[in-house]
Amino acid sequence: MEAYEPGIVFWILAAVILLSGMLVVTLRNIFHCALALILCLSAVAGLYVLLEAEFLAAAQVLIYVGAVAILIVFTVMLTTDLGSSKKFPLNQNSTVAFVVCTLLAIGVPYLINITGVWPKPKGESFPDNVGAIGKYLMTDFMLPFEVVSVVLLAALIGAIVLARKERS
């Protein structure tokens, strides 16, 4: 079996994830943090595409980038006054975040190199992962799937009740 060598696209996506993740925790403006989070989640979807997990990439873009991150952006824009901040754009955690990200940027490639050769199967086609996920969600994992939907519904109702202002 031939060894798998990560291509330049993988390293670009990894660098984008590390840089945008560092920006999420170091920027002082919460709107800029939300934009960096969107960039990070989009790059993770790119990694899913490289792993040939198209369903996970589409779910990542639709659910996290398209819904959660945009909801965060709209929430931040509607609830805060972004124009009045004249502070330095980085917060007090930027040094710690830089050290951790630098250690990860050095440590992860080192760990990848010491694991040895990763075999890549030749001529083997991957099964349709969308069909397999659908089959498992509707057969073996139907009860946990429905329990999660009920828990999310309860969380949504609880958030609405907590966020609603009392009317006098």
C-alpha positions, -999 to +999 in steps of 0.1 A: +000+000+000+012+035-008+016+061+019-009+089+023+007+123+020-014+153+029-015+178+001-011+215+000-049+220+003-048+202+037-020+224+050-038+256+038-070+245+055-051+236+087-034+270+087-067+288+082-084+268+110-055+275+134-053+312+125-091+318+126-094+298+158-067+320+174-086+351+162-118+338+177-103+338+212-081+368+209-101+395+192-119+419+215-147+429+191-173+401+193-185+407+158-150+400+144-149+369+166-181+357+150-167+363+115-135+344+124-157+315+138-175+314+104-142+312+086-130+284+110-162+263+105-160+267+068-124+255+067-135+224+088-161+217+061-132+218+036-114+192+056-145+170+055-145+173+017-109+162+016-119+132+037-146+124+012-173+129+038-196+150+016-226+147+039-207+160+069-193+188+049-228+198+037-242+195+072-213+216+086-220+244+061-258+243+064-260+238+102-230+255+117-220+281+091-254+288+077-275+287+108-256+289+141-229+313+131-252+336+112-276+336+142-246+346+164-238+375+140-274+387+139-277+384+177-245+404+182-255+430+157-289+435+173-279+435+210-246+453+211-233+487+202-204+479+179-195+514+168-186+529+201-156+506+209-123+525+206-103+499+225-073+478+214-086+450+191-070+422+211-079+411+246-057+400+276-058+363+265-040+369+233-006+359+246-019+326+260-039+319+228-008+326+207+014+302+228-012+274+227-018+278+189+020+278+183+024+247+203-004+230+184+010+242+151+044+226+160+030+196+178+004+183+154+028+179+124+053+163+147+027+138+159+017+131+123+053+125+113+061+101+142+030+079+136+046+064+106+032+055+073-006+057+069-017+031+044-040+043+016-061+015+000-057+012-038-087+010-061-112+007-032-143+027-036-160+041-006-197+033+001-224+060-002-220+076+032-252+097+028-273+065+024-255+048+053-261+077+076-298+079+066-302+041+071-286+043+106-307+073+116-339+056+107-331+021+120-304+016+147-302+051+160-339+063+157-345+065+194-314+086+202-322+108+172-357+115+184-345+121+220-320+147+207-348+164+188-370+166+219-341+179+240-333+206+214-370+216+214-370+218+252-339+240+250-354+262+224-386+267+245-364+274+276-344+299+258-375+317+246-389+318+281-357+331+296-351+357+269-387+370+269-391+403+288-418+403+313-447+425+304-461+448+330 
